[in-house]
Amino acid sequence: MYRQVVYTGAVGRVYTLEHRAGMIHAFKEIPKLKLNEKDCERIIYEADILSQLDHPNVIKFIDFYDLEDRYCL
């Protein structure tokens, strides 16, 4: 469930999202219509790097979805 838009950038938006357990998460949504092939590769690369991070002072990456019309991080 979207709560509110936190940031709107050049290619996407960041929302706050409330998990069923009551935790609040950030949700980045990037429509594929605004991207070229190189941009798509960069987003997939970004998701790969974020998924490898494991440090208490860095945000925790939860999941990456490559949907038909958008990317969701």
N, C-alpha and C positions, 0 to 999 in steps of 0.2 A: 504494500500500500504506500503510494507516494504521500509524503507529508508536505514538503515545500521545495521550491527550487532554491538551491544555495548559490549556484554560480552558473552563468551562461557564457560559454566561450565561443570561439570562432567556428567550431565544428560540432559542439555538443553541449549537454547540460549535466549538472551534478545536482542530485536530489538527496534529501534525507529520506531514509526508509526505515520504518519500524518493523522489527522482527516479531514473530509471534510471541517470543519470550520476553518482549518488552525492550530489547536492546535497540539502539539507534545506530544505523549504518549509513555510509555515503554510497550512492549509486550513480555511476557515470554512464550516460547513454549517448552513443555517437551514431547518428544516422549514416548509413553507407552511401546515400545519394550525394553527399558532399565530399566524398573521398575518391581519390584516384588509387591505382593499384599500389603505388609506393606507400601512400598513407595507410592503406590496409595492412601492409606488411609491418609497418612501424607500430601500429596498434597491437598487433599480435605479438610482436617482439616485446613491447612494453608489458603486456600481460604475462609473458613468460618470465621476464626479469622480476616483476612484482611477486609472482608466485614463489620465487626462490628466496625472497627476503624473509629472515627470521631473526628479529632483534626487538627487544622490549621497548626501545625508543622510536621505532618506526611503525607506521600503520600496518595493520594486518590485512593482506589481500585475501579475500574469501573465494571468489570464483570469477570466471570469464565465460560469457555466452556469445557465440557467433551465430546470431539469428539471421534470417533471410534478408531483413531490411536494416539491421542495426547491430552494433556491438554493445555489450553491457558488461561493465566491470564493477 
